């Protein structure tokens, strides 16, 4: 039984070896798998014995065949072995025994067959593998790759093309440039391309196709801050088969993707939309900043409902920050309410306005998440209501993560006591801290970003 497309497995192994600076590939596949030898690639068969052989036997056999010095400069790739293993735990221990002898050890599995089992087996055996997705230049036969051992090299410099959506990739671009990588103007020939969404109507897929066709890797970076955006691929929009992965803010974003079965790796790179700030001193909010859902979704939002609740909240100084006109936001002028126009790409302006407020009220979008990241008391509206752009369909598996996604302080119904919610939210520490750790996490990690782009 062929369990890994031979060309894709060989290409994935050679790609990993090149990125790790190793010259020799030892490709181990189940006995009978037709893998064509080529220069720089040594092929070996693998079979599972019953009872299983000692876990260090493979390492000893490779040392005997290649020599200890050659093995230290080689990448050993197990291709398709987990898909046939009766005892994946034994195979996992074999890989761990080998990793101290080889330059690097990777697992390569055909898409959709055994990556989850391989990950589980390796983690149970004490490894913490990094996952990558290899898409051949022809766009067919993608495989999953797990790095069991080996380090991401410091170089060579990457050429990265970024499609920057509303300035939200600015910190990533700055971090890459600071590390000596090159930001290029075209996806053709780039090592990696970053886009904010792969839904066909966003118009970004030609960049992905151009990069992959010339041997590069394509990634989606966060279109916004909300973890709800990850659910776009839960039956609402199709994920591109050419993507090497989706870069996510935190472990909570990755966990939602895991729960509904997002098909590509989700490396965590950290929060990049603003500097993180500690939780503010807790007191009853007086200066409240309301950021309504912006057009075109304002027409089907709860803007009018939440605005009416705020107008009935005593003792607050209300500012409304709106994109487009008040009418387009389903709002209206009121005496004593300060209304200011916002600008979608204006993250610095957002931060200044958020920092000047005692509390922020907004939907679950980027604005509210930035407020949480800045430590400001925040109340969201319908934080666990997720719909497509037409607002007529929920994700397929929303029940698997609806409560996981929900923010602890929210207003949903017109008769909610918003004044009481604001009062309680301002005094909370633990509930918001747990949610912030889950979905905001830590600051951008440039090394994690580079490791993801390299695929090692």
C-alpha positions in Angstrom: 0.0 0.0 0.0 1.4 3.4 -1.0 0.7 5.7 1.9 2.6 8.8 0.9 2.9 10.2 -2.6 6.6 9.4 -3.3 7.4 12.6 -5.2 5.8 14.8 -2.6 7.5 12.9 0.3 10.9 13.3 -1.4 10.3 16.9 -2.1 9.1 17.6 1.4 12.2 15.9 2.8 14.6 17.7 0.5 12.9 21.0 1.3 13.4 20.4 5.1 17.0 19.4 4.6 17.7 22.5 2.6 16.1 24.8 5.2 18.1 23.1 7.9 21.4 23.2 6.0 21.8 19.4 5.7 23.1 17.8 2.5 22.0 14.2 2.9 18.4 12.8 3.1 17.6 9.3 4.4 14.1 8.6 3.3 12.5 5.7 5.2 9.2 4.4 3.9 7.1 1.2 4.4 8.4 -1.8 2.6 7.1 -1.9 -0.9 6.5 1.8 -1.3 8.1 2.8 -4.7 10.3 5.7 -3.9 12.7 6.6 -6.8 16.2 7.2 -5.6 17.9 10.5 -6.6 21.2 12.2 -5.9 21.5 13.1 -2.2 18.7 10.8 -1.2 19.2 7.4 0.4 16.1 5.2 0.5 15.4 2.6 3.1 12.5 0.3 3.8 10.6 0.1 7.1 8.6 -2.7 8.5 7.0 -3.3 11.9 8.0 -6.4 13.7 5.9 -8.3 16.2 7.2 -8.3 18.9 8.6 -4.8 18.2 12.3 -4.4 17.8 14.3 -2.4 20.4 13.6 1.3 19.7 17.3 2.1 19.1 17.7 -0.5 16.4 17.1 1.9 13.6 19.7 4.3 14.9 22.2 1.5 15.2 21.4 0.3 11.7 21.8 3.7 10.1 25.1 4.3 12.0 26.4 0.9 10.6 25.2 1.7 7.1 26.3 5.4 6.8 28.7 6.0 9.6 28.1 8.1 12.7 29.6 11.3 11.1 27.4 11.1 8.0 24.3 10.4 10.0 25.0 13.6 12.1 24.9 15.6 8.8 21.7 13.9 7.5 18.0 14.5 7.7 16.1 11.2 8.4 12.6 11.3 7.1 9.9 8.7 8.0 7.4 8.9 5.1 4.1 7.2 5.5 5.2 5.0 8.4 2.6 6.2 11.0 -0.2 5.5 8.5 0.7 1.8 8.6 2.0 1.4 12.1 0.1 -1.1 14.4 2.1 0.4 17.4 2.5 4.1 16.7 3.9 4.5 20.3 6.8 2.2 19.5 7.4 4.0 16.2 7.4 7.3 18.1 10.0 6.0 20.6 12.1 4.8 17.7 12.2 8.4 16.2 13.1 9.8 19.6 16.0 7.4 20.0 17.2 8.4 16.5 17.1 12.1 17.0 20.3 12.2 19.1 22.2 10.6 16.3 20.9 12.3 13.2 21.1 15.9 12.1 17.3 16.1 12.1 14.4 13.8 12.1 11.1 14.5 10.4 7.8 12.6 9.9 6.1 13.0 6.5 2.5 11.8 6.1 0.1 12.0 3.2 -2.6 14.7 3.8 -5.5 13.5 5.7 -4.1 10.1 6.7 -2.1 10.2 9.9 -0.8 13.6 11.0 -3.1 13.7 14.0 -2.1 10.2 15.1 1.6 11.0 14.6 1.4 14.2 16.6 -0.4 12.4 19.4 2.1 9.6 19.5 5.1 11.8 19.4 3.8 14.1 22.2 2.9 11.1 24.3 6.5 9.8 23.8 7.9 13.1 25.1 8.5 15.0 21.8 7.1 18.4 20.9 7.1 18.3 17.1 6.6 21.4 15.0 4.1 20.9 12.1 4.4 22.2 8.6 2.6 21.7 5.4 4.5 21.1 2.1 2.8 21.9 -1.2 4.8 20.9 -4.3 5.2 23.7 -6.9 2.6 22.0 -9.1 0.1 22.4 -6.2 -0.8 18.7 -6.0 0.0 16.0 -3.5 0.5 18.2 -0.4 1.9 16.3 2.6 2.2 17.2 6.3 5.6 17.3 7.9 6.5 17.0 11.6 9.9 18.1 12.8 10.8 15.8 15.6 14.3 17.3 16.1 16.5 19.9 14.5 16.7 23.7 14.8 15.6 26.4 12.5 18.7 28.0 11.0 19.6 31.6 11.4 19.8 32.1 7.6 19.7 32.5 4.7 17.5 35.6 4.6 13.9 35.0 3.4 12.2 37.0 0.6 8.7 37.7 1.8 5.8 39.3 0.0 3.1 40.7 2.3 -0.4 41.8 1.3 -1.0 44.3 4.1 -4.7 44.6 5.1 -5.3 48.0 6.8 -1.8 48.0 8.4 -2.4 44.9 10.3 0.7 43.2 9.0 2.9 46.2 9.9 4.5 44.7 13.0 5.2 41.4 11.2 6.9 43.3 8.4 9.0 45.3 10.8 10.0 42.2 12.7 11.1 40.4 9.6 13.1 43.4 8.3 14.8 43.8 11.7 16.0 40.2 11.5 17.5 40.9 8.0 14.8 39.3 5.9 13.7 41.0 2.6 10.3 42.4 2.0 9.7 42.1 -1.8 7.1 43.7 -4.0 6.0 40.5 -5.9 5.0 37.0 -4.8 6.8 35.6 -7.9 10.0 33.8 -6.6 9.3 34.8 -3.0 10.1 32.3 -0.2 6.8 33.1 1.4 3.7 35.2 0.8 1.4 36.4 3.5 -2.3 37.3 2.8 -5.0 38.2 5.3 -7.8 35.9 3.9 -8.0 33.2 1.2 -11.8 33.6 0.5 -12.0 33.8 -3.3 -13.8 37.2 -3.2 -10.9 38.8 -1.4 -8.8 38.6 -4.5 -5.6 37.4 -2.8 -5.4 33.8 -4.2 -3.4 34.9 -7.3 -0.6 35.9 -5.0 -0.7 32.4 -3.4 -0.7 30.7 -6.7 2.3 32.8 -8.0 4.3 32.1 -4.9 3.6 28.4 -4.7 4.2 27.9 -8.4 7.7 29.3 -8.0 8.6 27.1 -5.0 7.5 29.4 -2.1 5.1 28.9 0.8 1.8 30.7 1.4 0.2 31.7 4.7 -2.8 33.5 6.0 -2.1 36.0 8.8 -4.9 37.3 11.0 -7.4 39.5 9.1 -8.3 41.0 12.5 -7.8 40.3 16.2 -10.9 38.3 16.9 -10.6 34.6 17.3 -14.1 34.4 15.7 -12.3 35.1 12.4 -10.7 31.6 12.6 -14.2 30.1 12.2 -14.5 31.5 8.7 -13.1 28.2 7.5 -15.6 26.1 9.5 -17.9 25.6 6.5 -18.4 29.3 5.7 -15.5 29.7 3.2 -13.2 27.0 1.6 -9.6 27.0 2.7 -7.1 27.2 -0.1 -5.4 23.8 -0.7 -2.2 25.7 -1.6 -1.7 27.2 1.9 1.2 26.0 4.0 -0.6 27.2 7.1 -2.5 29.9 9.0 -0.5 32.1 11.4 -2.5 32.7 14.6 -2.3 35.0 17.5 -2.5 32.5 20.4 -3.2 29.0 21.5 -6.9 29.8 21.8 -7.2 30.6 18.1 -5.3 27.4 17.3 -7.6 25.4 19.6 -10.7 26.6 17.8 -9.2 25.6 14.5 -8.4 22.2 15.9 -11.9 21.7 17.2 -13.5 22.1 13.8 -10.8 20.4 11.8 -9.0 23.2 10.0 -6.9 21.3 7.5 -3.5 23.2 7.7 -1.1 23.8 10.5 -1.8 26.9 12.8 1.6 28.1 14.2 1.2 30.6 17.0 3.2 33.8 16.3 1.8 36.1 19.0 -0.1 39.4 19.2 1.0 42.1 16.9 -1.7 44.8 16.7 -0.5 47.0 19.6 1.7 47.0 22.7 0.3 44.9 25.5 -0.6 46.8 28.7 -1.5 45.5 32.2 -5.1 45.6 33.5 -6.2 49.1 34.6 -7.0 50.0 38.1 -10.6 49.0 38.8 -13.3 51.6 39.3 -16.8 52.4 38.1 -16.4 53.6 34.5 -17.3 57.2 33.7 -15.7 57.8 30.3 -17.2 55.1 28.0 -16.2 54.6 24.4 -18.7 52.8 22.1 -17.4 51.4 18.8 -20.4 50.2 16.8 -20.2 47.5 14.2 -19.1 49.2 11.0 -20.9 49.2 7.6 -21.8 47.2 5.7 -22.7 44.9 8.6 -24.1 47.8 10.8 -27.5 47.3 9.1 -27.8 43.8 10.7 -26.0 44.5 13.9 -27.2 45.4 17.4 -25.8 48.9 17.2 -29.1 50.7 17.9 -29.9 48.3 20.8 -26.6 48.8 22.5 -26.6 52.5 21.9 -30.1 52.8 23.5 -28.8 50.8 26.5 -25.8 53.2 26.9 -28.1 56.2 26.7 -30.0 54.8 29.6 -26.8 54.2 31.6 -26.5 56.9 34.3 -23.3 58.7 35.2 -21.3 58.1 32.1 -19.7 60.4 29.5 -20.3 58.6 26.2 -18.2 58.9 23.1 -19.2 57.1 19.9 -16.3 56.2 17.5 -17.9 55.3 14.1 -16.8 54.4 10.6 -19.0 56.0 8.0 -21.9 58.2 8.9 -24.1 57.8 12.0 -27.0 56.9 9.8 -24.9 54.1 8.1 -24.2 52.8 11.6 -28.0 52.7 12.5 -27.3 55.5 15.1 -28.4 59.1 15.6 -27.2 62.2 17.4 -28.1 62.8 21.0 -27.4 65.7 23.3 -24.3 65.2 25.4 -23.0 62.4 23.3 -19.6 63.0 21.5 -19.4 61.4 18.1 -16.0 61.0 16.4 -15.2 59.5 13.0 -12.8 56.6 13.0 -10.5 55.2 10.3 -10.3 51.4 9.8 -6.5 51.4 9.2 -5.9 53.7 12.1 -4.7 51.4 14.9 -2.6 54.1 16.5 -5.7 56.3 16.7 -7.6 53.3 18.1 -5.1 52.9 20.9 -5.1 56.5 21.8 -8.9 56.6 22.1 -9.0 53.3 24.0 -6.4 54.5 26.4 -8.4 57.6 27.1 -11.5 55.6 28.1 -12.5 54.0 31.4 -14.4 51.3 29.4 -15.0 50.2 25.9 -18.2 48.7 24.5 -18.0 47.0 21.1 -18.8 43.9 19.2 -16.2 41.0 19.2 -14.1 42.6 16.5 -10.6 44.0 16.4 -11.5 47.1 18.4 -12.7 45.2 21.4 -9.7 42.8 21.4 -7.3 45.8 21.3 -9.1 47.2 24.3 -8.6 44.0 26.2 -5.0 43.9 25.1 -4.6 47.5 26.4 -6.0 46.4 29.8 -9.2 48.6 29.5 -12.5 47.4 31.0 -14.4 45.9 28.0 -17.9 44.8 27.4 -18.7 43.0 24.1 -22.0 42.5 22.4 -22.9 39.0 21.2 -19.3 37.8 21.6 -20.2 34.2 20.6 -22.5 35.0 17.7 -20.6 34.1 14.5 -22.1 34.4 11.0 -20.9 34.7 7.4 -20.7 38.0 5.6 -24.3 37.7 4.5 -25.3 37.1 8.1 -27.5 34.1 7.3 -25.3 31.1 8.3 -23.4 29.9 11.3 -20.2 27.9 11.1 -20.8 24.1 10.8 -19.4 23.2 14.2 -20.1 26.3 16.3 -21.4 24.2 19.2 -17.9 22.7 19.6 -16.4 26.1 20.6 -19.2 28.6 21.2 -18.8 28.8 24.9 -15.0 28.5 24.6 -15.1 31.7 22.4 -17.5 33.6 24.6 -16.2 36.8 26.4 -17.0 36.9 30.1 -18.7 40.3 30.0 -21.2 40.9 27.2 -24.6 42.3 26.5 -27.0 40.3 24.3 -30.6 41.3 25.1 -32.2 44.8 25.1 -33.3 44.3 28.7 -29.7 43.5 29.9 -28.5 45.7 32.8 -25.6 47.3 30.9 -24.8 49.6 33.8 -24.5 46.7 36.1 -22.4 44.7 33.6 -20.0 47.7 33.2 -19.8 48.0 37.0 -19.0 44.3 37.5 -16.6 44.1 34.5 -14.6 47.0 35.9 -13.9 45.0 39.1 -13.1 41.7 37.5 -9.6 40.4 37.3 -9.6 36.6 37.0 -12.2 36.0 34.3 -10.8 38.6 31.9 -7.3 37.5 32.6 -8.1 33.9 31.6 -9.9 35.0 28.4 -7.0 37.3 27.6 -4.4 34.6 28.1 -6.5 32.3 25.8 -7.1 34.7 22.9 -4.6 37.6 23.2 -1.7 35.7 24.6 1.9 37.1 24.4 3.5 39.6 22.1 4.7 38.8 18.6 7.5 36.3 18.6 9.7 37.1 15.6 11.6 33.8 15.9 8.3 31.8 15.9 7.2 33.8 12.8 10.4 33.0 10.9 10.3 29.3 11.9 6.8 29.1 10.6 7.7 30.7 7.3 10.7 28.4 6.9 8.5 25.3 7.6 11.0 23.9 10.1 
